[in-house]
Amino acid sequence: MSDVISSTLEVLKQAVEDREEREPNKAVQTFSFVLDKPEQISVGSEIRDQFVAWLKARFPKRTVRSDGYPDGGYKIMATVHN
């Protein structure tokens, strides 16, 4: 895994963990991120795939839905349903 992917994933994971601390057991959690650095945009779909895999492993009994697309950067959206 490249340094760009691993460092970006760490930031996304930390955001999820921070939200979990603030709002534990929330029925629906929505996460939205915009990757805006050229080196992130070029691997945006891979970052999204790995982020979603991590969400599914972290919340195995919940439904995870996601989308990702380039639009002034690479946008990643994920929703976790309890």
Contacts in CASP RR format, 6 or more apart in sequence:
PFRMAT RR
TARGET T0000
AUTHOR 0000-0000-0000
METHOD contacts of the structure
MODEL  1
MSDVISSTLEVLKQAVEDREEREPNKAVQTFSFVLDKPEQISVGSEIRDQ
FVAWLKARFPKRTVRSDGYPDGGYKIMATVHN
1 50 0 8 1.000
2 43 0 8 1.000
4 37 0 8 1.000
4 39 0 8 1.000
4 40 0 8 1.000
4 43 0 8 1.000
5 43 0 8 1.000
5 46 0 8 1.000
5 47 0 8 1.000
5 50 0 8 1.000
8 35 0 8 1.000
8 40 0 8 1.000
8 47 0 8 1.000
9 47 0 8 1.000
9 50 0 8 1.000
9 51 0 8 1.000
9 54 0 8 1.000
12 31 0 8 1.000
12 33 0 8 1.000
12 47 0 8 1.000
12 51 0 8 1.000
12 76 0 8 1.000
13 51 0 8 1.000
13 54 0 8 1.000
15 31 0 8 1.000
15 33 0 8 1.000
16 29 0 8 1.000
16 31 0 8 1.000
16 55 0 8 1.000
16 58 0 8 1.000
19 29 0 8 1.000
19 31 0 8 1.000
23 29 0 8 1.000
25 82 0 8 1.000
26 82 0 8 1.000
27 81 0 8 1.000
27 82 0 8 1.000
28 79 0 8 1.000
28 80 0 8 1.000
28 81 0 8 1.000
28 82 0 8 1.000
29 79 0 8 1.000
29 80 0 8 1.000
30 77 0 8 1.000
30 78 0 8 1.000
30 79 0 8 1.000
30 80 0 8 1.000
31 76 0 8 1.000
31 77 0 8 1.000
31 78 0 8 1.000
31 79 0 8 1.000
31 80 0 8 1.000
32 75 0 8 1.000
32 76 0 8 1.000
32 77 0 8 1.000
32 78 0 8 1.000
33 75 0 8 1.000
33 76 0 8 1.000
33 77 0 8 1.000
34 72 0 8 1.000
34 73 0 8 1.000
34 74 0 8 1.000
34 75 0 8 1.000
34 76 0 8 1.000
35 41 0 8 1.000
35 44 0 8 1.000
35 47 0 8 1.000
35 73 0 8 1.000
35 74 0 8 1.000
35 75 0 8 1.000
35 76 0 8 1.000
36 72 0 8 1.000
36 73 0 8 1.000
40 47 0 8 1.000
40 74 0 8 1.000
41 70 0 8 1.000
41 73 0 8 1.000
41 74 0 8 1.000
44 68 0 8 1.000
44 74 0 8 1.000
44 76 0 8 1.000
45 68 0 8 1.000
45 74 0 8 1.000
47 74 0 8 1.000
47 76 0 8 1.000
48 66 0 8 1.000
48 68 0 8 1.000
48 74 0 8 1.000
48 76 0 8 1.000
51 66 0 8 1.000
51 76 0 8 1.000
51 78 0 8 1.000
52 64 0 8 1.000
52 66 0 8 1.000
52 78 0 8 1.000
55 64 0 8 1.000
55 66 0 8 1.000
55 78 0 8 1.000
55 80 0 8 1.000
56 64 0 8 1.000
59 80 0 8 1.000
62 80 0 8 1.000
62 81 0 8 1.000
62 82 0 8 1.000
63 80 0 8 1.000
63 81 0 8 1.000
64 78 0 8 1.000
64 79 0 8 1.000
64 80 0 8 1.000
64 81 0 8 1.000
65 78 0 8 1.000
65 79 0 8 1.000
65 81 0 8 1.000
66 76 0 8 1.000
66 77 0 8 1.000
66 78 0 8 1.000
66 79 0 8 1.000
67 75 0 8 1.000
67 76 0 8 1.000
67 77 0 8 1.000
67 78 0 8 1.000
68 74 0 8 1.000
68 75 0 8 1.000
68 76 0 8 1.000
68 77 0 8 1.000
69 75 0 8 1.000
END
